[in-house]
Amino acid sequence: MTHRSLPLDAALHDYLLAIGLTEPPVMARLRSHTAGHRLAKMQIAPEQGQFMGWLARLTGVRRYLEIGVFTGYSTLAVALAMPPEGEVVACDVSEAFTDIARQYWQEAGVADRISLHLQPAKLTLETLLAEGQAGSFDLAFIDADKPGYPDYYEACLQLVRPGGVIAIDNIFLSGRVMQPQADDPPGVHLIHAFNARLREDNRIHLCVLPVGDGLTLAIRR
């Protein structure tokens, strides 16, 4: 027994993947492809992808909203866990990144259930709300530009159904968020304040996991 989560050194992380990662070959290929990208650190960890798929299966996700796609690993993890009639709404601004994602979605046979919106996510979220889609999503994942997090979160609170889950990535910012310094980027100060506000938000049930760079899970009450 231990009273706190163990730190993961490289050897223990390798063991975690060896015993716990049941990654489809297409996801492994996408992860390997992205590992050579100059912005490879933007991809979620494989154990987080495994968790996202597991969560989608556990909660019976049929509609999934993703804000921040990059090369599509998290999108693919959830899409593969959904039933054939499932629907994914994915938001990103980079055609170059998402061209890689489309290639692997097609290979995995899930491209037809993913609607990709290449424009600022705030516009897509506003459109979804204007179309009357409030309360229609089971799961939302926020993993995009940090200054946008508060607006993305408020929109997701409307778009996710009661009992649905909002997952929020990078809430540790490699530890910088604990005590922001004056010369830190504005996003560090913003996430510091954002994390504090979520703890007091009575619209959700909150859980923070030390997965990847920190993952917040919020169940809409």
ZILIN-V105148 format. One record per residue. N is the residue number from 1. RES is the residue in three letters. SS is DSSP state (H for helix, E for strand, - for the rest). NEAR is the number of other C-alpha atoms within 8 Angstrom. D_FIRST is the distance of its C-alpha to the first C-alpha in whole Angstrom. Layout:
n=<N/N>
res=<RES/RES>
ss=<SS/SS>
near=<NEAR/NEAR>
d_first=<D_FIRST/D_FIRST>
This chain:
n=<1/2/3/4/5/6/7/8/9/10/11/12/13/14/15/16/17/18/19/20/21/22/23/24/25/26/27/28/29/30/31/32/33/34/35/36/37/38/39/40/41/42/43/44/45/46/47/48/49/50/51/52/53/54/55/56/57/58/59/60/61/62/63/64/65/66/67/68/69/70/71/72/73/74/75/76/77/78/79/80/81/82/83/84/85/86/87/88/89/90/91/92/93/94/95/96/97/98/99/100/101/102/103/104/105/106/107/108/109/110/111/112/113/114/115/116/117/118/119/120/121/122/123/124/125/126/127/128/129/130/131/132/133/134/135/136/137/138/139/140/141/142/143/144/145/146/147/148/149/150/151/152/153/154/155/156/157/158/159/160/161/162/163/164/165/166/167/168/169/170/171/172/173/174/175/176/177/178/179/180/181/182/183/184/185/186/187/188/189/190/191/192/193/194/195/196/197/198/199/200/201/202/203/204/205/206/207/208/209/210/211/212/213/214/215/216/217/218/219/220/221>
res=<MET/THR/HIS/ARG/SER/LEU/PRO/LEU/ASP/ALA/ALA/LEU/HIS/ASP/TYR/LEU/LEU/ALA/ILE/GLY/LEU/THR/GLU/PRO/PRO/VAL/MET/ALA/ARG/LEU/ARG/SER/HIS/THR/ALA/GLY/HIS/ARG/LEU/ALA/LYS/MET/GLN/ILE/ALA/PRO/GLU/GLN/GLY/GLN/PHE/MET/GLY/TRP/LEU/ALA/ARG/LEU/THR/GLY/VAL/ARG/ARG/TYR/LEU/GLU/ILE/GLY/VAL/PHE/THR/GLY/TYR/SER/THR/LEU/ALA/VAL/ALA/LEU/ALA/MET/PRO/PRO/GLU/GLY/GLU/VAL/VAL/ALA/CYS/ASP/VAL/SER/GLU/ALA/PHE/THR/ASP/ILE/ALA/ARG/GLN/TYR/TRP/GLN/GLU/ALA/GLY/VAL/ALA/ASP/ARG/ILE/SER/LEU/HIS/LEU/GLN/PRO/ALA/LYS/LEU/THR/LEU/GLU/THR/LEU/LEU/ALA/GLU/GLY/GLN/ALA/GLY/SER/PHE/ASP/LEU/ALA/PHE/ILE/ASP/ALA/ASP/LYS/PRO/GLY/TYR/PRO/ASP/TYR/TYR/GLU/ALA/CYS/LEU/GLN/LEU/VAL/ARG/PRO/GLY/GLY/VAL/ILE/ALA/ILE/ASP/ASN/ILE/PHE/LEU/SER/GLY/ARG/VAL/MET/GLN/PRO/GLN/ALA/ASP/ASP/PRO/PRO/GLY/VAL/HIS/LEU/ILE/HIS/ALA/PHE/ASN/ALA/ARG/LEU/ARG/GLU/ASP/ASN/ARG/ILE/HIS/LEU/CYS/VAL/LEU/PRO/VAL/GLY/ASP/GLY/LEU/THR/LEU/ALA/ILE/ARG/ARG>
ss=<-/-/-/-/-/-/-/-/-/H/H/H/H/H/H/H/H/H/H/H/-/-/-/-/H/H/H/H/H/H/H/H/H/H/H/-/-/-/-/H/H/H/-/-/-/H/H/H/H/H/H/H/H/H/H/H/H/H/H/-/-/-/E/E/E/E/E/-/-/-/-/-/H/H/H/H/H/H/H/H/H/-/-/-/-/-/E/E/E/E/E/E/-/-/H/H/H/H/H/H/H/H/H/H/H/H/H/H/-/-/H/H/H/E/E/E/E/E/-/-/H/H/H/H/H/H/H/H/H/H/-/-/-/-/-/-/E/E/E/E/E/E/-/-/-/H/H/H/H/H/H/H/H/H/H/H/H/H/H/E/E/E/E/E/E/E/E/E/E/-/-/-/H/H/H/-/-/-/-/-/-/-/-/-/-/H/H/H/H/H/H/H/H/H/H/H/H/H/H/-/-/-/-/E/E/E/E/E/E/-/-/-/-/-/E/E/E/E/E/E/->
near=<2/4/4/4/6/4/4/7/6/6/7/8/9/8/8/9/10/7/6/7/10/5/7/6/6/9/12/9/8/11/10/8/8/10/7/7/7/4/5/9/5/6/9/10/7/9/11/10/13/12/8/11/13/9/8/13/10/7/7/7/12/11/12/13/11/14/14/11/16/12/12/13/15/10/11/11/13/13/14/10/10/13/7/5/7/11/11/13/12/14/15/15/9/8/7/6/9/13/9/10/13/10/8/12/12/9/8/9/7/12/9/6/11/11/9/8/11/9/9/9/12/8/8/11/10/9/8/11/11/7/6/6/9/11/9/9/14/14/14/14/11/14/11/9/7/8/8/8/11/8/8/13/10/8/10/10/10/10/13/17/13/8/8/11/12/16/12/11/11/11/12/10/10/7/6/9/13/7/5/10/5/4/4/8/6/7/8/12/11/10/12/11/8/9/9/8/8/8/7/6/7/5/6/9/9/10/7/8/8/8/8/10/11/13/14/12/12/11/12/14/7>
d_first=<0/4/7/9/10/11/15/16/19/22/20/17/19/21/19/18/21/22/19/20/23/26/29/32/35/36/33/33/36/36/33/35/38/37/35/38/39/40/38/35/32/33/32/28/26/26/22/23/26/24/23/26/28/25/25/29/29/26/29/32/33/37/38/36/37/36/37/37/37/38/38/37/33/32/35/35/31/32/36/34/32/35/38/41/42/40/41/39/41/40/41/42/45/45/47/46/43/43/46/43/41/44/44/41/41/44/43/40/43/41/44/46/43/42/45/44/46/47/48/46/43/44/48/46/44/47/49/46/46/50/50/49/45/43/40/41/38/34/32/33/32/33/33/36/38/36/39/39/36/37/40/38/35/38/40/37/36/40/40/36/37/35/32/32/29/30/28/28/28/28/27/25/28/26/25/29/29/27/30/33/36/39/40/37/39/39/36/34/35/36/32/31/33/32/28/29/32/29/27/30/32/32/33/30/26/24/21/20/18/18/19/22/24/22/23/24/25/27/28/32/32>
